[in-house]
Amino acid sequence: MPRINAARLIADLRSLARFGQAGTGVDRTAFSPQDKEARHWLRGRMAEAGLEAQIDRIGNVIGRFPDVRRAVVIGSHTDTVPKGGWLDGAYGVICGLEIARSLLERGGGPGLGVDVASFQDEEGTFLPFLGSRSFCRDLSDTELAAIKSKDGVPLAAALDAAAYGSTPVRHDPARHTAYLEAHIEQGPRLEAERRRIGIVSGIVGIRRLRIVAKGQADHAGTTPMAMRKDAGAALLRLAARIMTEFPAKAGVETVWNIGRIEFRPGAANVVPAEAEMMLEIRDTAVAKLDELEACVAGWIADGAREGLVSIASEPIARITPTAMSPEIGGLIAAAAREHHAEPLAMPSGAGHDAMVLGRFMPAAMLFVPSIGGRSHDVVEDTSEADLALGCEVLAATVEKLAALRG
């Protein structure tokens, strides 16, 4: 017997996608008018389902399951990147809504309810994971007061303009027994392996470094090569060493990216006086992140010993990996197999609200395939059959969890 109404799940996803629709995708950045409209719509849908729904001070939309002492939190986010996809984040929120609504229609669960959450600003228009960090009491008033958008807008001004609730809603350790999040994979592995369900073993940690080389600007036509203090060349040599030597040092799941290189002053006939590079390394193992960051530091020291150009690195982000609950992952696996879907255990290379919630309660994530592995773009899509299956498997997982913890 199906545990959810698949047609209603898809209809709600399509309705949500109309707020900020951009072709086949969605442009609904945090605190935009489209984001505000979507949050009020979602609160209404939660209330219609029978949940005690509210939008808190930070913009989190929370629907509490009535008449229970214990509940599992199911959620994600409904804000998007600019010109993003219609499913990233939204799928997890609407899965939670559909599971809670279906449970209420059946007279409730066996002692364990489902609280549904759409956390504000997971994508980082003002601060990545703003809503989930607020929910978990992981933000101080001092930090909140200092937050600004990339355009320099203070968060306090955005909150005042949004005029949401007067107080934040917080994680309740006495009530919240676990956190579950369904998500599109945002990558190609499930599709390549011909699997319909992925179980996230852990969410990667991130080391992001700004590396700056400083030399001396000179005329590129008159300065002999051996006499140049070329910051650009020094940085390119470092970049080449990273791309050449990292493969032998990396773990099975390590990924890295040089996302930006800039030369200054940036003229064809001027030797670069300064060069800047952004390097990011991701892995689920802290030891591997430490090892690779130490390698980069050693290579920077090697370059500095040449004496012509100074090179220094500055950490921009240091995000700790988060392991997902093996126990709940096992329940998802059992539920998937009951639905004739052999799951694939895999890490998540992207960050999710689950990496915040997972530090405060047992957490687990379920992936469904992304067509072509595409995400964060208007072409992002997943088949309706896979969307329905993922929600059905998560609903079955809630029932198994209720039998253990309800």
C-alpha positions in Angstrom: 0.0 0.0 0.0 1.5 3.4 -1.0 2.4 5.6 2.0 2.2 8.9 0.0 0.2 10.6 -2.7 2.7 10.8 -5.6 0.5 13.0 -7.8 0.0 15.5 -4.9 3.8 15.5 -4.3 4.5 16.4 -7.9 1.7 19.0 -8.0 3.1 20.8 -4.9 6.6 20.8 -6.4 5.2 22.3 -9.6 3.3 24.9 -7.7 6.3 25.9 -5.6 8.4 26.2 -8.8 6.1 29.0 -10.1 7.5 31.3 -7.4 10.5 32.8 -9.3 10.1 30.7 -12.4 12.9 31.2 -14.8 12.3 29.2 -17.9 12.5 25.5 -16.8 14.2 26.6 -13.6 13.7 29.0 -10.7 15.4 32.2 -9.5 14.4 32.5 -5.9 17.3 33.8 -3.8 16.9 34.2 -0.1 14.9 37.2 1.0 13.9 38.1 -2.5 10.2 38.9 -3.1 9.8 35.5 -4.8 11.3 33.8 -1.8 9.0 35.6 0.6 5.9 34.6 -1.5 7.1 31.0 -1.6 7.5 30.9 2.2 4.0 32.2 2.8 2.6 29.7 0.3 4.4 26.9 2.0 3.2 27.9 5.4 -0.4 27.8 4.0 0.1 24.3 2.6 1.5 23.1 5.9 -1.5 24.6 7.8 -3.9 23.0 5.3 -2.3 19.6 5.9 -3.0 20.0 9.7 0.5 21.0 10.8 1.0 23.8 13.3 2.8 26.1 10.8 4.7 29.3 11.3 7.5 31.4 9.7 10.0 32.3 12.4 12.1 35.4 12.8 14.9 34.3 10.5 12.5 33.1 7.8 12.5 29.3 8.6 9.1 27.8 7.7 8.3 25.2 10.4 5.3 22.8 10.5 4.9 21.0 13.8 3.1 17.7 13.9 0.2 18.0 16.4 -0.3 15.9 19.6 3.0 14.1 19.8 5.9 14.4 22.2 8.5 13.0 19.8 9.1 13.8 16.1 11.5 13.4 13.3 12.4 16.6 11.4 12.3 16.3 7.6 13.3 19.3 5.6 15.7 21.1 3.4 15.5 24.6 1.8 13.4 26.4 -0.8 15.8 29.3 -1.6 17.8 28.8 -4.8 21.0 30.1 -6.5 20.4 32.7 -9.2 18.7 31.0 -12.2 18.9 27.6 -10.4 16.8 24.5 -10.7 13.3 23.7 -9.5 14.3 20.7 -7.3 17.4 21.5 -5.4 16.2 21.8 -1.8 12.6 22.1 -2.7 12.3 18.4 -3.2 13.3 17.7 0.4 10.9 20.2 1.9 7.9 18.9 -0.2 8.8 15.3 0.6 8.5 16.2 4.3 5.2 17.9 3.8 3.8 15.0 1.9 4.9 12.4 4.4 3.5 14.4 7.3 0.2 15.1 5.5 -0.1 11.4 4.6 0.5 10.4 8.2 -2.2 12.8 9.4 -4.7 11.5 6.9 -4.1 8.0 8.2 -4.7 9.1 11.8 -1.1 9.9 12.7 2.0 7.8 13.3 2.8 5.2 16.0 4.0 7.8 18.6 6.4 9.6 16.3 5.4 12.7 14.3 7.0 14.5 11.4 8.0 18.2 11.8 8.6 19.8 8.4 11.2 22.5 7.9 12.3 24.8 5.1 15.5 26.4 6.3 16.3 29.9 5.2 19.3 30.8 3.0 21.0 27.4 2.6 22.6 28.7 -0.6 24.4 31.6 1.1 22.9 34.8 -0.3 23.7 36.3 3.2 25.2 33.3 5.0 25.3 29.6 4.0 23.0 27.5 6.3 21.6 30.6 8.0 18.3 29.0 8.8 19.6 25.6 9.9 22.3 27.2 12.0 19.7 29.4 13.7 17.5 26.4 14.3 20.3 24.6 16.0 21.4 27.7 18.1 24.7 27.7 16.2 24.7 31.5 15.6 25.5 34.1 18.1 23.8 37.5 18.2 27.2 39.1 17.4 27.5 37.0 14.3 24.0 37.7 13.2 24.5 41.4 13.6 27.6 41.4 11.3 26.1 39.4 8.4 25.7 41.2 5.1 24.9 40.0 1.6 27.4 40.0 -1.2 25.9 43.4 -2.2 26.5 44.8 1.2 22.9 44.6 2.5 22.8 44.0 6.3 20.9 40.9 7.3 19.1 42.9 9.9 17.7 45.2 7.2 16.5 42.2 5.2 14.8 40.7 8.2 13.1 44.0 9.0 11.8 44.3 5.4 10.6 40.7 5.4 8.7 41.2 8.7 8.5 37.5 9.5 7.8 36.1 13.0 9.1 37.8 16.2 11.2 34.9 17.5 13.3 32.1 16.1 12.2 28.5 16.3 14.8 26.2 17.8 15.7 22.5 17.8 14.1 20.8 20.8 16.3 17.9 22.0 13.4 16.5 24.0 11.2 16.3 20.9 13.4 15.9 17.9 14.7 12.4 17.6 16.4 12.6 14.1 16.7 14.6 11.0 16.0 13.3 7.5 16.6 15.0 4.2 15.7 13.9 0.7 17.6 15.6 -2.1 18.5 15.3 -5.8 22.0 14.0 -6.2 23.3 17.1 -8.1 25.9 14.8 -9.8 26.1 11.9 -12.3 26.9 8.8 -10.1 23.4 7.4 -9.6 22.5 7.7 -13.2 25.9 6.2 -14.3 25.4 3.3 -11.9 21.7 2.9 -12.9 20.6 3.2 -9.3 17.5 5.0 -8.2 18.3 5.6 -4.5 21.5 6.9 -2.9 22.3 6.8 0.8 24.7 9.5 1.9 27.4 8.1 4.1 28.8 11.5 4.9 29.0 15.1 3.8 32.4 16.4 2.7 34.4 18.9 4.6 35.7 21.9 2.7 39.1 23.8 2.7 39.0 26.9 0.7 42.2 28.9 0.3 43.0 32.3 -1.2 46.6 32.2 -2.4 48.3 35.4 -3.3 51.7 35.9 -5.0 53.4 39.3 -5.0 56.2 40.3 -7.3 57.0 43.4 -9.3 55.4 45.1 -12.3 57.9 45.6 -15.2 57.8 46.2 -18.9 57.2 42.7 -20.5 59.2 43.7 -23.6 62.3 45.0 -22.0 62.8 42.9 -18.8 64.8 39.7 -19.3 63.0 36.5 -18.3 65.6 35.6 -15.7 65.3 39.0 -14.0 61.5 39.1 -13.7 59.7 39.1 -10.4 56.6 37.5 -12.1 53.8 36.8 -9.6 51.7 35.3 -12.4 54.3 32.7 -13.4 54.9 31.8 -9.8 51.2 31.1 -9.2 50.9 29.1 -12.4 53.8 26.9 -11.4 52.0 26.3 -8.1 48.7 25.5 -9.8 50.4 23.1 -12.2 52.0 21.3 -9.2 48.6 21.0 -7.5 47.0 19.5 -10.6 49.9 17.2 -11.3 50.7 15.9 -7.8 47.3 15.9 -6.1 46.0 12.8 -7.9 48.7 10.6 -6.3 48.0 12.0 -2.9 44.2 12.3 -2.9 41.7 9.8 -1.4 39.1 7.9 -3.4 36.5 10.6 -2.8 38.8 13.7 -2.8 37.9 16.5 -5.3 39.6 19.8 -5.8 39.1 22.9 -7.9 41.0 26.0 -8.9 38.1 28.2 -9.5 39.7 31.5 -10.2 43.1 33.0 -11.1 43.6 36.7 -11.5 46.6 38.7 -12.6 47.2 42.3 -11.7 47.5 44.8 -13.3 46.3 42.4 -16.1 47.9 43.9 -19.2 49.5 41.9 -22.0 52.7 44.0 -21.9 53.2 44.2 -18.1 54.8 41.6 -15.9 52.2 40.7 -13.3 52.9 42.4 -9.9 50.3 40.4 -8.1 48.4 37.2 -8.8 45.5 35.6 -6.8 44.1 32.1 -7.0 41.2 30.4 -5.2 41.7 26.7 -4.4 39.1 24.4 -2.9 39.6 20.9 -1.6 36.8 18.6 -0.5 36.8 15.2 1.3 34.9 13.4 4.0 38.1 12.7 6.0 39.7 15.4 8.1 43.1 13.7 8.0 43.1 13.8 4.2 42.1 17.5 4.1 44.9 18.2 6.6 47.4 16.3 4.5 46.5 18.0 1.2 46.5 21.5 2.8 49.9 20.7 4.3 51.2 19.8 0.8 50.0 23.1 -0.6 51.7 24.9 2.3 55.0 23.1 1.6 54.8 23.9 -2.1 54.2 27.6 -1.3 57.3 27.5 0.9 59.3 25.9 -1.9 58.2 28.8 -4.2 59.0 31.4 -1.6 62.6 30.1 -1.2 63.3 31.2 -4.7 63.3 34.7 -3.3 62.0 36.7 -6.3 58.3 36.4 -5.5 56.4 36.1 -2.1 53.5 33.7 -1.9 51.0 33.4 1.0 47.8 31.6 1.6 44.7 32.6 3.6 42.0 30.2 4.7 38.6 31.4 3.4 36.5 28.5 4.6 37.1 25.5 6.8 34.0 23.3 7.0 34.3 20.1 9.0 33.0 16.8 7.4 29.8 15.4 8.8 29.1 11.7 9.1 25.5 10.6 8.6 23.9 8.0 10.9 24.8 4.5 9.9 21.7 3.2 11.8 19.3 5.4 9.9 21.1 4.8 6.7 20.5 1.1 7.2 16.8 1.8 7.6 16.8 3.7 4.3 18.6 0.8 2.6 16.0 -1.7 3.9 13.1 0.5 2.8 14.7 1.0 -0.7 15.1 -2.8 -1.1 11.4 -3.3 -0.1 10.7 -1.0 -3.1 12.9 -3.1 -5.3 15.6 -0.5 -5.5 19.2 -1.5 -4.6 20.7 1.6 -3.0 24.2 3.1 -3.6 26.1 4.2 -0.6 27.9 7.4 -1.5 29.3 10.6 0.0 27.8 14.0 -0.7 30.3 16.3 -2.4 28.0 19.3 -1.8 27.0 20.9 1.4 23.5 20.5 2.8 21.5 21.5 5.9 22.0 17.9 7.1 25.6 18.8 7.8 24.4 21.3 10.4 21.6 19.2 11.9 23.9 16.2 12.0 26.0 17.8 14.7 23.0 18.1 17.0 21.0 14.9 16.3 21.3 11.7 14.2 20.9 12.7 10.6 20.5 10.9 7.3 20.2 11.8 3.6 18.6 10.1 0.7 19.5 10.9 -2.9 17.5 10.5 -6.1 19.1 10.7 -9.6 19.7 14.0 -11.4 19.2 13.8 -15.1 22.5 14.2 -16.8 24.0 15.0 -13.3 23.0 18.6 -13.8 22.1 21.0 -10.9 22.3 24.7 -10.0 21.0 25.5 -13.5 17.6 25.8 -15.1 18.2 22.5 -16.9 18.1 20.6 -13.5 15.6 17.8 -13.6 14.7 14.4 -12.1 12.0 12.0 -13.4 8.7 12.1 -11.6 8.9 8.4 -11.0 12.2 8.8 -9.2 10.8 11.8 -7.2 7.9 9.6 -6.1 10.1 6.6 -5.3 12.4 8.7 -3.1 9.5 10.1 -1.1 8.0 6.7 -0.7 11.2 5.2 0.5 11.7 8.1 3.0 8.1 7.6 4.3 8.8 3.9 4.8 12.0 4.9 6.7 10.0 7.1 9.0 7.8 4.1 9.9 10.9 2.0 10.6 12.4 4.8 12.7 9.1 5.1 14.6 9.2 1.4 15.5 12.7 2.0 17.1 12.2 5.4 18.7 8.6 6.4 18.8 
